């Protein structure tokens, strides 16, 4: 999949099969639409194109509202879309100027002249252009003029997408990563860099890697203990093709995407999210105790996949009581992995 971080980077195609959306989570509902897109492109001997936006339009239109959190970072989304077989991903910077285009100008400039759209798959409720005045009927009318066809996504499918996104966010905030994964079709994950902590964990036999997530818009699950797997690159090398693609991508976007394209080593572990009330912590931490692992990985980028919620965060009487509970948590985590392996 080729990635572009501005419409100006994209070379107009002869037969672009296009869909548009934020696709946060790229969950089952989204995947149904994207599969439709990829299959249509193959059937028509065309190329599939997804036009998405970053930052999320609501972050620009309503900047005072900081409550909106994304299931995926833009780099995580790109990796999932690549695995679904999409040919081209255009990540358009969403600005007020972009949002203020008249609908007709948006269709002509973006869809026709920049992309070369021959077929567009879009929802019945899709809105675009200044004050979101453009709609499906406008696209169909313009298609007759510019020579592209419009395929409407069924209302029920659009409803399922909206419901799923809402339920995923609600489940994650409640700590129900299992339900979230059911909707996503894959485990929810966090990607970040290992930073130095106060090393209290290692004094009680549970050393943790403290994770820094740079993207403040990334949704973090509710406080508690989780069974997780941890992926990290321990010396893997990219193929020549991967290296060339990464060089292009990283020149325009967050270099952390490179680690998402590697084949990392995977470890079991248990993660903690919370303010560490037992030691009167003041900040919310994301930490992971990686089983059977003792390497120094400060500065390493890792991916943490959330598999099961174990318990809520609790304030203990002291480190001794906390240590006993952490041992119980580890046993519960190992039992979970054993049960998964036996099925």
N, C-alpha and C positions, 0 to 999 in steps of 0.2 A: 504494500500500500504506500502510495506517495502522499506526503503531508505538505500542506501549504499554509503559511501563516498570514497570508494576505491574498486577496483576489488578484492583485497585480502579478503575483508569482505564478498564477495558473495559466497554462497555455490552452486556449479554447479548443475543445474537442469537436470531432465531426458527428459523434453520436453519443451524447451524454445522457445517461439515465439518472435522474436526480431525485433526492429527497432532502428535506430541510427540517432541522429541529435541534433542540439542545441535547436530547437523548441522555439525560442524566441517569446513571445507573446501567444503561444499556441492558435493561432487564428483559424478561420473557416477552413482554408486549412490544418493546422496541425491536427485539431480535426477529419477531414475526415480520415486522415491516422491512427490516434490513434484508432478511432472506428473500422477501418479495422483490426488493430492489436488485439484489445480486442475480437472482434467477431471470428477471426481466432483461438485465444487461446482457447476460449470456445468450438468451433466446433471440435478442435483436442484434447480436454481434456488436454490442456497444460497450461502454465503460461506465461502471457504477460510480456515482459521485454523491458524497454527503456534504452538505453545507451546514456547518454549525457555527456557533458564536461564542466568543470569549472576550470579556467576562460575560456571565449570564445577563441577558437583557434587563432583568429585574434589578440587578446590581447598579445599572446605569440609570434606569428610569426612576428608581426609588432608592437613591443612595443612602438615605437616612435609616432605611430598614436593614439592619445587620443580622436579622434572624435567619435569612435564607442560607442554608448550608447544602453543599453538593455531595451526592453519594460518591461521585468520582471526581478526581482532579482531571484537568484537561489531558494530561499525559496518560493517566489510567484509561480514560475513555478511548484515546487513540489506540492503545494497545489492544483493547477488546475489539474495536472495530476492525483492526487489521486481521485479527484471528477469525472474524466472520466473513472474510473474503472481499471486503470493500476495496475498490481500485484506487479511489482518490478521496482524501479528506481535506476539505478547505475549512480552516479555522479562521473565521473572519473577525477581526477586532470590532466589537460592538461599541459604537460611539453614538452620541446624540446626533451628530451630522448624518451618520448612516441611518439612524432611525427616522430622521426627518425627510428622507427621500419620498417623493410622491410614488404611489403604487406603480403607476405606469413607467416611471423612470427606473424603479427597482427591477421591474420585469425586463425592460429593455437592456439596461446596463449590466445587471448582475446575471440574470438567467440566460439571456440571449447572447449578448456580446462578449461577456467574460467567460461563461461556462460552455455555451453551445448546446443548450438544453434541447433535446428532441422528445423527451418523455419525462414527466414529473409525477411522482407519487406523493400525495399530500392529503392531509386530513380535512374533513368537511369544515372544521372550525378554524382552519389556519388563517391567521391574520398577518398582514405585513404592511410596510410603508408608514408614512406619517400618520400618527394617531391610530395606527393599526386599522386603517380604513380599507385596505385591500383585502379581498377574500377569494374564495374558490371560483366564484362566478367570473371575477376579473381575470383570473388565470385562464379559464376556459375561453373567454373572449379573446384574450391576447394570443392564446395558442392558435386560434384560427388565423390570426394575422401573421404571426411569426413562424408558424409551421411546427409547433410542438403539441403533443397530446398530453392530457391530464387524466391521471387515474386517482380516483377518490378512495381513501382508506375508510373502511366501514366505521360507522358511528360507534358500534359496540367495541371495535378494536381501539378506537381513540379513548373511549371510556375506560377500558381495561388498562391502558397505559397510564392514565391519570390516577386511577385507583391504586394501581400497583406502586407508583412512585410515592404516593402519600403513605401507603401502608409500609413500604420499605423504610421510610424516614421514621415513622412512628415506632416501628419494631426496633430499629437501631437505637433510638433514644431511650427505649425501655430496656435495652440490653438483649433483646430477643434476636440474636444474630442467626439463629437457626431458621426462624421464619423469614428474615430478610434474605437469607441465602436461597430459600425456596422460591421467592419471587424473582430474585436476580438470576437464578440458574447457575450460580457460582458463588463461592464464599466471598463475603465482604472483606475488603482488605484496606490496610493503611500502609502507605509508603513514606519512609522518612529516614533521617540520618541519625546515627547513634552519637549521642553527646555524653559528656561526663556528668555524673550525678554526685551525690554525697557519699556513695559507696556503703551505705548502711546495710544494704542487702547482703553484701559479701561477708559482713561481720557476723551474720546469723545463718550463714550457710546457703543463702539464696541470692547470689549475685544477679543483678539485672542490667540489661541494656536499656538506657533511657532514650526514648525516641523523640526527635524533634520533627514536627510536621510543619513545613514552611507555609503551605497553603492554608491561610486562615479561614478560607471558605469551605474547607473539607469537613464533612460531618464526622464527629467522633462519637462512638457508641456510649451508652450510659455507664456510669461508674460501676466497677466490679471486677471480678476475676473471670478470665476466659481461657478455655483451651484453644491454642493457636498452633499454626505452623509458621515457621520463619524461613524466608528465602533470602539468600545472600550470595553474592558472587565471591567465590574464593579462588580466584585465579583463572576463571574461564576466559576464553578469547573469542572475539567475534570472527565470523567468516568475513572474507573480503567484501561481499555484497552487503552484509550487515554494517560493517564499518563505514562503507560509503554512504549508506542511508542515514546512519547516525550522525555523520559529519554534516550532512545537509540539515537534518532535524535540529541538531544541537546548536547550529549557528544562529537559529532563529528562536529556539525555545529552551526551556529548562533542561540542562544537561542531565538531570536525573533520569530522563527518559531512557538513556543508554542502558542503565541497569535493568530496566524492564524488558529489554530485548535479549538479555543474556540467558543462559541456561544455568540457573543458580543451584546451589546445594540447599536442601531442605531439612529443617530440624523441627522436632516437636518442642513445645514449651507451654508456659502459662503466662498470660499477660495480665497486667493490672492497670486500671484507669481510675484515677481519683486523686484526692488531695492528701493522702497519707495521714488520716486523722490521729493514728496512734502516736505519731511523733509531732503532732500539731502542725502539719504541713500547711503552707499558705497558697501554693499553686497547684494546678491540676497537672498531674504527671501521666505519661504513657510509658510503662516499663514492661519488659519481658524477661522472664527467667528461661533461658534456653537450655534444655536438657542435654546432658552429655556433651557439653561444649565449654571450652575454657580459653579460647583465643581472644586476644585484644582486638576489638573491632571499632574503636573510636574513629569517627569520621566515615564509617562505612554506611552505605545506603542499603537498607533492608526493606523487605516487604513482609507484612504480618497479616496472615489470613485468619479471620475469626471463625471458629467452628462451633463452639458451644459456650453458653453462659453457665458459670459455675455457682457464683454467689454474689450478693451485693457487698458493697464496701462497708466495713464495720470498724468502729474504734475499739481497740483492745486495751487491756489494763497496762500493758507494757510489751517490750520486745519479746519476752519469753512466751507470753500467750500468743503473740503474733506468729512466732516461729512454729509453735505447735499447729496453729491453723494452716500455715503455709505448707507444712508437711502433709496435712490432710488434703489440702488443695492439690498438691502434686499427685497424691495417690488417686484422687478423683479424676484428675486429668489423664493419668496413665490408664485408669480403668476405662475412660471414654475411648482412648485410642485403641485399646485392646478389643473393646466391643465393636468398634468400626472395622477393625482388621478381621474379626471373626465372621463378618457378614459377607 
